[in-house]
Every structure is written in structure tokens, then in C-alpha cells.
Amino acid sequence: MSSTLVELEHISKSYGSKLIIDDLSLTIHENEFVTLLGPSGCGKTTTLRIIGGFETPDSGRVLFEGRDITNTPPNHRNLNTVFQKYALFPNMTIAENIAFGLRISKKSKQYIDDKIKYALKLVNMEDFADRSVDSISGGQQQRVAIARAIVNEPKLLLLDEPLGALDLKLRQEMQYELIRLKNELGITFIYVTHDQEEALTMSDTVVVMNQGYIQQMGTPESIYNEPENAFVAAFIGDSNIIPGFMVQDKLVDILGVRFDCVDSGFGTNTPVDVVIRPEDVILGKPGEGRMDGRVTHIIFKGVHYEMEVMAGGFEWLVQSTVGHPVGEEVSISVDPFNIQIMNKPASEDEEAIKLDE
Amino acid sequence: MNKRSFTAPYIIWIIGGTLIPLAMMFYYGLTDESGTWTLQNILAIFEPGNLRALWKSLLYSAACTVVCLLLSYPIALILRNVKRAKGVIVFIFLLPMWVNFLLRTMAWQVLLEKGGVINGILGWIGLPKARLINTPGAIIMGMVYDFLPFMLLPINNVLSKVPNSLTEAAYDLGASKTQVITKVLLPLSVPGIVSGITMVFVPALTTFVISNMLGGGKILLIGNIIEQEFTVGDNWNLGAGLSIVMMIFILVSMAFIAKFDKKGEGLA
């Protein structure tokens, strides 16, 4: 792993009596694409604003390249921010917007002109230099905002839900664009979003946050395949979260039926939450699987069918390329390596799941 | 009733309140007492006494506008960052506007006059009496007091609409706090400044009540001269002629100002 760029040490922040971030520590490496992912109010934007210098933490330190910048104002930090609503200066042209930071730091005219050209080319907006801000579309404004930030050659780029206001098609295009930019520029991105698909698509590291805590941190694959708690499992993709108990290592009791699994170390007869992704549920003829049930709903989603199957008193969410009509008797089975076991949440707080997308 | 008939009251209002008086003003201004067409009432502005009054009016109203701007802008900048009780603070600034304009000016008379409140206090702490009333300072003071809200409101309106993300973006791009003001807030508040200047400069230019009450009839502004032609002098023709000159003056300055406020954003 490359060297450390940003370290958050035991950051806490509250507004009035509302605790936004609680003792959060996080290390971000050079050239990493880190996404802070969580529902609104989870503290992700506040974390970003603390790194950007717009908020001061109540306690804890922010280190940038090993230097304490907790109380350094934003204009003295070697990083730039792309704001949620673009925040382009309406009284300036596109080129003047991009030149803003360079003019402040008193770069030569030649240097500024070259940089404007380079930045506009990078975001595919070469012909727009002299246009006014309100004559271009939202997606184009977003590109200009990115260009304006990167011409200053920051070590770190902070992006606060930059694609939130764009339509789906444009959002997907911009995702590829951002990955390309990050690779071309070789700078670190910290990206805030509530959109799990964005997070999984672009990131090297995903930090799932809820209620001011980091719930889980890891590669997109590990977050998706091995959620550590019910919140992460529910927030990332669709899943069946079923209460059960570990009978012994590698054997779990789900709804009264014993399933083989691959997890161990939970003790014997311990209550757990079991996560099974809907695409991992295998439907078969009655009696062929671990338990029998009946299809209650089916919708066609394009790539696959999404069905609900009532079995063992639980409504299973199932995705399959083969559809079964409502009312059909089916059996359910799951491969052992697709059963993910999680500890029961210790407190009410952790259990609270807010999915307000 | 068709839709058009709803506009009748306004058409009557415009004809009775604007067009007829304007026509009469032009008629009186462009004729002499015998009713013959003449330009002498217009050209009368070049008489030394009238020219001096016009010059004084321009000077005092310019001074008043500058003072109002210098007082209002910092307040509006501070109000931008006030989160709680912002409405209350603006309300306090506007409160004097609810008292009749004449009464407010009279109050200054009571404060400033020879045996007035301020001189009373000066005498009480053993200082010599100061000549406060009937000075240019008193007139400008009175103008600032009366017209300040008209400067503060449009500037506050424009500044409070500038999103925080813009100032944060400037700050993020390396601007100091002063540069955030000079490079972002100031250019974006030009429409408010322009409309504030219009709303203070124009009434200050033509006022005669303030100069009458706080200038003691010794300092004549162009407004006083026009007023006197209508009342004491009984020369409506000259009064109307000078009014036309003032109107042209104001129209020209408005046209000039409108150049800066293309979108009309500042007009609250």
C-alpha cells in the first residue's frame, strides 16, 4: 500500500445536542479512491467538510501528510472541493471560473492560459471557455467544477455528492469519467455519496457510515459479499436478513432448518443474523431443497426475475433468470459459502436502519 | 365584464396621477406668464443662485449616498452570517421607517437645535455649546438617517441570496477572507448596490423638507428653490421649468445606473 495522505484521529462533532460524528478514525492513502457511503444524516458530509476545513471537529485531529491541519483554514490546505451544487461563480465565464484559484496564487498569464486549455480538454469542454455559467447544462457545470478544482494541482480532491443532481444516464457516464480522471491525474479522491451503486463502481475503498460511526470499511467486493452487520447488508444491495442461531461452527439454524455454512468462531447456540443475497437463493422442485415454500410475488426486471417466496414463515427475496408463477410450490437451498453470518447488533443504535435515499 | 375592464382603475390612475400632471408641468415649464412658449424657465438653471443650489444638492446627496453605502455594506455582510434573529436585526433597522418622515426629521431638529438635547448634554458636562443645526452636516445627517434603510434593504437582499457554497468554493480555491469579499461577494452584490444608490441618491437630490428643517432656510438646495417658486415666489412657470431639468437629471442618472443592473436583480 502506498503512503498515508490523510489521517482522521478520534474525530467527534456535534451540532447542539445532536451527535453527528462519534470518535471516528480513518486513514486514507495516496492515490486512493475512497467513498464515504451512507444514508443522509450519517455524518459523511460533515466528515468531508472537516477534511476540507469548513468545519472544526469538537475533538480529535486531522493530519495531512503527517502535519496537523485541524485548525488550518481551507485556503491554506493543499486540497480542493467539488461541491454538491457545483458552486460556479455566476459573474464569471467558464474560463474565469477555472482561472480563479490560479489568479489568487498569482500564476503567470501564460501558465493560466495553458492550464485552462488543459483542464477544459481533460473534461471535454474545449469549446466552452468563453461561455457564461448559466448557458451550460448541469452535467457541463459539474465538469467545469471539477476542472476548476484540479487546475490547482491539489494532492486531494473532495467530492460532495457531485453527481446527485444529474439524471441516471449522465450519472453513469460521469462515473467512468471520474475513474478516468483519477487515473490520469494520480491524485487522491474522497467521494461522498448515498448511492451504493456509485460507491461500488468507482471506489478502491468504501467506508460505510451510519449515525456517525464507520459500519464497515473495505473493497467494494468485500463490502458487498461479506457485510459485517445488518445495516451494511441492508444498505448495500438487496438482501435477506434472517434471524437465526449458530448451532456450532459451520452449522447455522435458519427458521428451524439447519444449513451448512463456512463461518466459525461464533460459539454454540449463539443468536446471529444471517444474510443471504437474493441472487444466491436457489429455487428447485418441492422436496429438492432445504425447505419448501410458495411463490407470492413475481416481477420482471430485465436481466432477471425478482420473486418473493414464503418459506418457513419468512418472505424470501429471490432473484433468478428463471421465473416461477405466483402460487407455485418451490424449494429453497443455499450454497454454504453464500451464507453470511453476522453478530446481532449490540445496541439499539446500531440496529436503527434509516434508508432514506 | 371582460378582462380588460379590470385595468380601468389603473388607466384612470395613470392618466390622472401621472400623464395629466406631467403634461401640465411641461406646459408651465415651457411657457411664460403670458402663455408664450419659451425656454427661459429651463435655462434659468444656469443662473448663479440656481446653479449653486444644484451643485450643493448634488454634493450633499452624493455625500449621503456614500455614507449610507459605507454604513450598509458591512452590516449586510455581517447579516449574511447571522443565523438566528436575523429578521429581528433587519426589523430594528427598518423600525424608524414606520414613524412619519416629517416627525423623524423634526426629532433631529429637537436634538440638534441651539437649546436642544445634544447641546444640553454638552453644557451639562461643561463643554461649550456647538453649532449643530443649520449646517451642511445636519442636513446630510438627516438625509442619512431617513434614507439608510433604502440602501440596506436591497444590498441585504442580494447578499443574503448568495449561496454559502460560493463563498466556500472561493475559500477552498485559496482566496483569503478579504478576497472572498472583493472577488465574489462584491461583484455579485452590484445589482443591490446600484439599486440602493438609486433609491437613496434620487430622493436625497430633490428633498426640500430635510434642508428646510435642519438647514433653517439658510442652506438652499435645488428642492428648496423649486418649492419657493411654487409657494413664496408664486412663479409656477419657473418652478416647473426647474423641475423638468431635475427630471432630466434623474432620468439620465437612472439610465446610467441601469447599465450596471441589467437584470434588475437589485430591485427588491
Interface residues (C-beta under 8 A of the other chain):
Chain A: G52 G53 F54 P73 P74 N75 N80 T81 F83 Q84 K85 A87 L88 F89 P90 N91 F100 G101 I104 S105 R148 A149 N152
Chain B: P163 S165 L166 E168 A169 A170 Y171 D172 L173 G174 A175 S176 Q179 K183 V184 P187 L188
